[in-house]
Amino acid sequence: MHRSRFALALVVLASAIALGSSPASWSAEKKGRYFGAKPTEYPAWFKESFLNLREDIAEAAAGNKRLLLLFHQDNCPYCNVLVERNLSQKDIVELMQSRFETVAINMWGDREVTDFSGRTLTEKQFAAALKVQFTPTLLFFDETGQVVLRLNGYLPPQRFKLALEYVSGRKEKELTFRDYMARYEPPPASGTLNAEDFFAPPPHDLRRLKKPIAVFFEQKDCPACDLLHQKVLPDAETRQIVRRVHNIQLDMWSDTPVILPDGRKTTAREWARELDVKYAPTIVIMDAKGREIIRSEAFFKVFHTQGMFDYATSGAYRKEPSFQRYLSARAERIREQGRDVDIWRFADEPPAAR
């Protein structure tokens, strides 16, 4: 019996070698492929900074400008679309060049940064200290080194330009960015929200739940919300992961009543204001006690949406504070199972369709 098995193994080995394969390559062939990474060349007009941020602030102020830090990472497709879509538009580029000093920082880089208190950190230590979880993340600073506005992730050109105008016009002295967005993107008077069978029906009482909570803040007649529901959430694996949490959908401008995990009574509108929800859709994922774990307030495709929910439901956030490190590890685990990873795929696209 043992000899026959051994002989069979030799036949299989000989056949594999004859076909140009080898045992050393078998494990590599079984590992899934990785798609969607996109290298990015950042504009030449970005500031060549020595990364002494107090000096950068002073130089920006002397030119009647403000400092903008853009955190990126290698092969980030969201960074790529920011540069190739947003920063290829003449009005956006002219506004940024005339009103901002833009400095790019690699969130995993090793260059030395002197922060506003005079501490010297590496780029990755500085990014971690500022809790940078997404790329691109953009931080806009006033003349004292205080953050005026933070954009976590990619925003399409129209919203991105509104952010630039808000900061360059020093509008933070008049109103919050949320109210500024509401002024220029007023809530629609008609339309309906996108329904999903995993949304818990009202009334929304979030007390005594035993699992994480995901709150989908949306609004009617919202193209970005439609994109989420039509191109991301239909993915079968994504829906399976999303169902692990208690999901509710709220019109961020409505007076829908909500009882919060701590027992307070509020409305969708007031809760959105309290959480500083600026635009729709925003997904806030929190633990059963109402403590925020992570939120999506930018453009995401399937892989990152899955990762955000998995990060919360697996409990990984308790041990790994960096969402990006978690995503990298998750991608490797999937590939080790022999499955491909495509970080730039919509639900209706097969992996590596591009």
C-alpha positions in Angstrom: 0.0 0.0 0.0 2.7 2.5 1.0 4.9 1.6 -2.0 2.0 2.1 -4.4 1.3 5.5 -2.9 4.9 6.4 -3.2 5.0 5.3 -6.8 1.9 7.4 -7.5 3.5 10.5 -6.0 6.6 10.0 -8.2 4.4 9.8 -11.3 2.6 13.0 -10.3 6.0 14.7 -9.6 7.4 13.6 -12.9 4.3 14.8 -14.8 4.5 18.2 -13.1 8.2 18.6 -14.0 7.5 17.6 -17.5 4.9 20.3 -17.8 7.3 22.9 -16.6 6.2 23.1 -13.0 8.0 22.3 -9.8 7.1 21.7 -6.1 8.6 25.1 -5.2 6.2 26.9 -7.5 3.1 25.0 -6.4 2.5 27.0 -3.2 3.2 30.3 -5.1 0.6 29.3 -7.7 -2.0 28.6 -5.1 -1.6 32.1 -3.6 -4.2 34.6 -4.9 -3.2 37.5 -7.0 -3.4 41.2 -6.0 -5.0 43.8 -8.3 -6.0 47.4 -8.1 -2.8 49.1 -6.8 -2.0 52.3 -8.7 1.3 54.2 -8.4 0.9 58.0 -8.4 3.1 60.8 -9.4 2.4 63.9 -7.3 2.3 67.3 -8.9 5.6 69.2 -9.2 4.0 72.3 -7.7 3.7 70.6 -4.3 6.0 72.2 -1.8 9.5 70.7 -1.4 9.4 70.8 2.4 12.1 70.1 5.0 9.1 68.9 7.1 9.6 71.5 9.8 5.9 72.2 10.2 6.3 75.4 12.2 8.4 76.8 9.4 5.9 75.6 6.8 3.1 77.4 8.7 5.0 80.6 8.9 6.0 80.6 5.2 2.4 79.8 4.2 1.1 82.7 6.4 3.6 85.1 5.0 2.2 84.4 1.5 -1.4 84.7 2.7 -1.8 80.9 2.3 -2.6 78.0 4.6 -0.8 74.7 5.1 -2.3 71.5 3.7 -0.8 68.1 4.6 -1.7 65.3 2.2 -1.1 61.8 3.7 -0.6 59.1 1.1 0.8 55.7 0.7 2.4 53.8 -2.2 0.1 52.3 -4.8 -3.0 53.8 -3.2 -5.8 53.9 -5.9 -7.8 56.6 -4.0 -4.7 58.8 -3.9 -4.3 58.2 -7.6 -7.9 59.3 -8.4 -7.4 62.4 -6.2 -4.4 63.4 -8.3 -5.6 62.3 -11.8 -9.2 63.4 -11.4 -9.3 66.3 -8.9 -5.9 67.8 -9.4 -6.2 67.8 -13.2 -9.0 70.4 -13.1 -7.8 73.9 -13.8 -10.0 75.7 -11.2 -9.0 73.3 -8.4 -5.2 73.6 -9.2 -5.4 77.4 -9.4 -7.1 77.6 -6.1 -4.6 75.2 -4.4 -1.6 77.0 -5.9 -2.8 80.4 -4.9 -4.2 79.7 -1.5 -2.3 76.7 0.0 1.2 75.3 0.5 0.6 71.6 -0.1 3.0 69.1 1.5 2.8 65.3 0.8 3.6 62.9 3.6 4.0 59.2 3.2 2.1 57.6 6.1 4.6 54.7 6.1 7.6 56.9 5.4 10.8 57.4 7.4 11.6 61.0 6.7 11.9 63.2 9.9 9.0 65.5 10.7 9.3 68.3 13.2 5.8 68.8 14.5 4.1 71.9 15.8 5.4 71.3 19.3 9.0 70.8 18.1 9.0 67.0 18.5 10.9 65.1 15.9 9.1 62.0 14.5 9.2 59.9 11.4 6.5 60.3 8.9 4.8 57.0 10.0 5.0 58.0 13.7 3.5 61.4 12.9 0.7 59.8 10.9 0.0 57.4 13.7 0.0 60.3 16.3 -2.7 62.1 14.1 -4.7 58.8 13.8 -4.5 58.8 10.0 -6.5 55.7 9.0 -7.2 56.3 5.3 -5.3 57.6 2.3 -5.6 60.1 1.1 -6.2 62.0 4.4 -5.9 65.8 4.1 -5.4 68.1 7.1 -5.8 71.9 6.7 -4.1 74.1 9.3 -4.7 77.7 10.4 -1.9 80.1 11.2 -1.6 78.8 14.8 -1.2 75.2 13.8 -4.7 74.1 14.6 -6.6 71.8 12.3 -9.3 73.7 10.5 -10.6 70.8 8.5 -9.9 67.1 8.1 -10.9 65.1 5.0 -10.6 61.3 5.6 -10.4 59.6 2.2 -11.2 60.6 -1.4 -13.9 63.2 -2.2 -15.1 63.9 -5.7 -14.1 67.2 -7.3 -17.2 69.2 -6.5 -17.1 68.4 -2.8 -13.3 68.7 -2.7 -13.5 72.2 -4.2 -16.1 73.2 -1.5 -13.6 72.1 1.2 -10.8 74.2 -0.4 -13.1 77.3 -0.6 -14.2 76.8 3.0 -10.6 76.8 4.3 -9.1 79.4 2.0 -12.0 81.7 2.7 -11.5 81.3 6.5 -15.2 80.4 6.8 -14.5 78.4 10.0 -14.8 81.7 11.8 -18.5 81.9 10.6 -19.9 78.4 10.5 -19.0 74.7 10.7 -18.0 72.8 7.6 -21.2 70.7 8.0 -23.3 73.9 7.9 -21.3 75.2 5.0 -21.9 72.0 3.1 -25.6 72.2 3.9 -25.7 75.7 2.5 -24.2 74.7 -0.8 -25.6 71.2 -1.0 -29.0 71.8 0.6 -31.0 68.7 1.6 -33.5 67.7 -1.2 -37.2 68.2 -0.7 -38.2 65.0 -2.4 -37.0 61.5 -3.3 -36.6 58.3 -1.3 -33.8 56.6 0.5 -32.3 53.4 -0.9 -33.8 50.4 0.9 -31.8 47.3 2.1 -33.2 44.2 3.7 -30.4 44.4 6.4 -31.6 47.7 7.7 -33.4 47.4 11.0 -36.9 49.0 10.8 -37.9 51.9 13.1 -38.4 52.7 15.9 -34.6 52.8 16.5 -33.8 51.8 20.1 -30.0 51.1 20.3 -30.0 50.2 24.0 -29.0 46.7 25.1 -27.7 45.5 21.7 -25.1 42.7 21.8 -23.2 43.5 18.6 -21.7 46.5 16.8 -23.9 49.1 15.3 -23.6 50.6 11.8 -25.4 53.9 11.2 -25.9 54.8 7.5 -26.4 58.6 7.4 -27.9 59.3 4.0 -30.2 61.7 2.2 -32.7 61.7 -0.6 -31.7 62.3 -4.2 -28.1 61.6 -3.3 -26.0 60.3 -6.3 -23.2 59.2 -3.9 -25.7 57.2 -1.9 -27.0 55.6 -5.1 -23.5 54.6 -6.0 -23.0 52.9 -2.6 -26.2 50.9 -2.9 -25.9 50.1 -6.6 -22.2 49.4 -7.0 -20.9 48.3 -3.6 -23.5 46.8 -1.3 -24.9 44.3 -3.9 -21.7 42.3 -3.6 -22.7 39.0 -1.9 -19.7 38.7 0.4 -20.0 42.4 1.4 -23.7 41.8 2.4 -22.7 38.8 4.4 -20.2 40.8 6.4 -22.5 43.8 6.8 -25.2 41.5 8.3 -22.9 40.8 11.3 -23.8 44.2 12.7 -27.0 46.0 13.7 -27.6 48.3 10.7 -29.9 51.4 10.7 -30.4 53.9 8.0 -31.1 57.6 8.8 -31.9 60.6 6.7 -29.4 63.0 8.1 -31.8 65.9 7.8 -34.8 64.2 9.3 -36.4 64.3 12.7 -36.6 60.5 12.9 -36.4 59.7 16.7 -33.5 57.6 17.9 -32.7 56.2 21.4 -28.9 56.1 21.7 -27.0 53.2 23.4 -26.6 55.4 26.5 -30.4 55.9 26.7 -30.5 59.5 25.5 -33.3 60.4 23.1 -32.5 62.4 20.0 -33.3 62.8 16.3 -31.4 61.8 13.2 -30.6 65.4 12.5 -29.3 66.2 15.9 -27.3 63.0 16.2 -25.7 63.7 12.8 -24.7 67.1 14.0 -23.3 65.7 17.3 -21.2 63.2 15.3 -20.1 65.9 12.9 -21.5 64.1 9.9 -20.8 66.4 7.1 -22.2 64.8 4.0 -24.1 61.7 2.7 -23.4 58.9 2.7 -21.4 58.6 5.9 -21.3 55.2 7.7 -20.4 55.3 11.4 -19.6 51.9 12.9 -19.6 51.8 16.7 -19.5 49.2 19.4 -22.7 48.2 21.3 -22.1 50.9 23.8 -22.0 53.6 21.2 -18.3 54.2 21.1 -17.1 54.9 17.5 -14.8 52.4 16.0 -14.4 53.7 12.5 -16.3 55.7 9.9 -16.5 56.0 6.1 -17.2 59.5 4.9 -15.6 59.2 1.5 -15.7 57.2 -1.7 -15.1 53.5 -1.1 -15.3 50.4 -3.3 -16.0 46.8 -2.3 -12.7 45.8 -0.6 -12.4 48.8 1.7 -16.1 48.7 2.6 -15.8 45.0 3.5 -12.6 45.7 5.5 -14.2 48.5 7.5 -17.1 46.2 8.7 -14.7 43.2 9.2 -12.4 45.5 11.2 -15.2 46.2 13.7 -17.0 42.8 13.8 -13.7 40.7 14.2 -12.6 42.9 17.1 -9.4 43.6 15.3 -9.6 47.2 16.2 -8.9 46.4 19.8 -5.4 45.0 19.0 -4.6 46.9 15.8 -5.1 50.6 15.9 -4.1 51.1 12.3 -6.9 50.3 9.8 -4.4 50.3 6.9 -2.2 47.6 8.6 -5.3 45.6 9.2 -6.3 45.9 5.6 -2.9 44.7 4.4 -3.0 41.7 6.7 -6.6 40.9 5.6 -5.5 41.0 1.9 -2.7 38.6 2.7 -5.0 36.2 4.5 -7.4 36.2 1.5 -4.5 35.6 -0.9 -3.2 32.7 1.2 -6.5 31.0 0.8 -5.9 31.1 -3.0 -8.4 33.9 -3.6 -7.6 37.0 -5.6 -7.8 40.4 -4.0 -8.9 43.4 -6.1 -9.0 46.6 -4.0 -10.5 48.7 -6.9 -13.5 46.6 -7.8 -17.2 47.5 -7.9 -19.7 44.8 -7.1 -20.7 44.3 -10.8 -17.1 43.9 -12.0 -15.3 40.6 -12.0 -11.9 40.6 -10.2 -9.2 42.2 -12.3 -11.7 43.3 -14.9 -9.6 46.3 -15.9 
